Amino acid sequence: MNQSERLLFLKKTAEESASLRQAMIEQLGPGILDLADLMSGIIGSGGKIMVIGNGGLATEASRFASELVVRLRTERDRQALPAVSLCVDPAVMTATANDFGYEHVFARQVEGLGRKGDLLLVLSTSGNSANLIQAVRTARDRGLISCALLGGSGGQLAKMLDRCLIIPHPLPQRVQEEQVFIIHLLVEMIEGVLFS
């Protein structure tokens, strides 16, 4: 690929991303607002938000939790909010995988940390990962609200959740870009509701 072809590729990718973002907001805007209100209510009622994801979305789970605990806007001085990523403790995750199987690495933590009135947020591009499905089952058994940001068709998880937002695109990288955008929107809206 020569320089002009590479530049054309960059332009086409940017246009595709911009088009997807516009379509995503038009389709999912009310759901995003609803999810922000739900999360604000959970936190306002003394509950916490637990976040899970695999691979790069494990990092995004940590991003979401850290922005709730710390803050999104540096000019906004506020108290910490109760959120935790279940993707960050290698001792718990490897011990669970060793003793119970990898499909239980999140479910075991939901069992130990989740309480009725908490919310489990799942980040996935496919909606078909066994460890995420098992975590949602455990969350439902324990009376947690389960929500997700998904891609493609939403996979198996779409039918199991209390609420889900499905980003309408088949490519994982485009879905993940929109998930990061939604995460930032959610944190900003939660801060606005709780600290306006």
Sequence and secondary structure as in RCSB ss.txt:
>XXXX:A:sequence
MNQSERLLFLKKTAEESASLRQAMIEQLGPGILDLADLMSGIIGSGGKIMVIGNGGLATEASRFASELVVRLRTE
RDRQALPAVSLCVDPAVMTATANDFGYEHVFARQVEGLGRKGDLLLVLSTSGNSANLIQAVRTARDRGLISCALL
GGSGGQLAKMLDRCLIIPHPLPQRVQEEQVFIIHLLVEMIEGVLFS
>XXXX:A:secstr
  HHHHHHHHHHHHHHHHHHHHHHHHHHHHHHHHHHHHHHHHHHTT  EEEEESTHHHHHHHHHHHHHHS SSTT
       EEETT  HHHHHHHHHHH GGGTTHHHHHHH  TT EEEEE SSS  HHHHHHHHHHHHTT EEEEEE
ETT TGGGGT SEEEEES S HHHHHHHHHHHHHHHHHHHHHHHH 
